[in-house]
Amino acid sequence: MANAEVTEEDIAAVVDVMRSGRLTMGLQTEEFERAMAERCGARYGIAVNSGTAGLHLLALATGLKPGDEVITTSFSFVASTNIILYAGAIPVFIDIEPDTYCIDPTLIETAITPRTKAILAVDVFGHPADWDAILEIAQRRNLRVIADTCESLGARYKGRPVGSFGDGSVFAFFPNKQITTGEGGMIVTDDEQVARTCKALRNQGRDADSSWLAHAHLGYNYRIDELSAALGVSQLRRLDSIMAKRKQVADTYNALLSQESSVRTPREKDHVNVSYFVYVIELQGSHTREEVMQKLEERGIPSRGYFAPIHTQPYMRPFLRGREPHCPQTERIAQRTLALPFHTNMPTADVEFVVSALHDILNR
Ligand SMILES: *Cc1c(COP(=O)(O)O)cnc(C)c1O
């Protein structure tokens, strides 16, 4: 994965760690956790070695058990559903809002059964889910809420930062995300019990006050190392500038594509501030996505079909237990969404090149 913004300061921060002799479980991890919690307006941050690891720990810390049902979305990266399966719980897929691509809160209540324990919502492509609507239902029906904010670091919902909604939120720092640590992730939460459990489980099940060889729980090694944490601290300091640059690239795409009748550009609800993760258009005309991707490829322009619905992935078959989820919007939209080249420092000339190629292909 190329194209992450890595500066001389970032490099110096990592080199400092290498000279310090402390390569894991040190001050950089603590500082990264503190800074992320502060940024999200949350009490606790728990750094881990991937977004997936963070989601897995949050699922366990919120008490998901085998046989529990979790209402979630199929229009996401597979990890958001996989972690439900890791806990032995059952994902129950409901449909998405056609404008934001996030889980449709009006469909949640019809999916609740006596076995429903939690809602797992995703801020798709950096657009916050409708958190107030989700939390209102969760409170009334006594459900836990897991927020997969792996794509939305820095975004706001009704003025509040993502990461401050639900029982806990998880961010990811793979190199295509807004900020990177190479590999890495972060759980943020206000819940002391959730924080304590996540901390123990990431460190082989050791409680905070137990000795190195005392393991209170069945845990994992999901620790982040100090080099990654130092990179995270350094990158997080630049988050606002990184987000502004990404918005600039998205705005340029939006302006250049505004006359293209067969392209729907990303929506942004009035009450949110999107933090752009990818730039995804929805094809409206008669061209199939595969045809457009193929023709872009012939011109040397890589694009991706973000996302294939999770419930249509081959490995998911046995987990569906013969029940076909009813997600017509997800299935319709997933055939038409296309992620165009997008990164923090993408030059305007490159955006123009992509748009002009797309124009040729769509109007031929
Ligand atoms: C990136 C991402 C993850 C997982 O992050 P990793 O760090 O790659 O494990 C989870 N959920 C969503 C929606 C993501 O986009």
PDBQT file of the ligand as one rigid body, heavy atoms in Angstrom, charges set to zero:
ROOT
HETATM    1  C1  LIG A 401     -10.030  -1.180   7.694  1.00  0.00    +0.000 C 
HETATM    2  C2  LIG A 401     -11.291  -1.693   8.296  1.00  0.00    +0.000 A 
HETATM    3  C3  LIG A 401     -11.286  -2.646   9.344  1.00  0.00    +0.000 A 
HETATM    4  C4  LIG A 401     -10.086  -3.413   9.817  1.00  0.00    +0.000 C 
HETATM    5  O1  LIG A 401      -8.898  -2.830   9.955  1.00  0.00    +0.000 OA
HETATM    6  P1  LIG A 401      -7.514  -3.636   9.917  1.00  0.00    +0.000 P 
HETATM    7  O2  LIG A 401      -6.602  -2.729  10.634  1.00  0.00    +0.000 OA
HETATM    8  O3  LIG A 401      -7.155  -3.843   8.483  1.00  0.00    +0.000 OA
HETATM    9  O4  LIG A 401      -7.696  -4.926  10.645  1.00  0.00    +0.000 OA
HETATM   10  C5  LIG A 401     -12.498  -2.973   9.930  1.00  0.00    +0.000 A 
HETATM   11  N1  LIG A 401     -13.654  -2.461   9.509  1.00  0.00    +0.000 NA
HETATM   12  C6  LIG A 401     -13.719  -1.585   8.481  1.00  0.00    +0.000 A 
HETATM   13  C7  LIG A 401     -15.044  -1.059   8.061  1.00  0.00    +0.000 C 
HETATM   14  C8  LIG A 401     -12.542  -1.194   7.827  1.00  0.00    +0.000 A 
HETATM   15  O5  LIG A 401     -12.611  -0.361   6.788  1.00  0.00    +0.000 OA
ENDROOT
TORSDOF 0
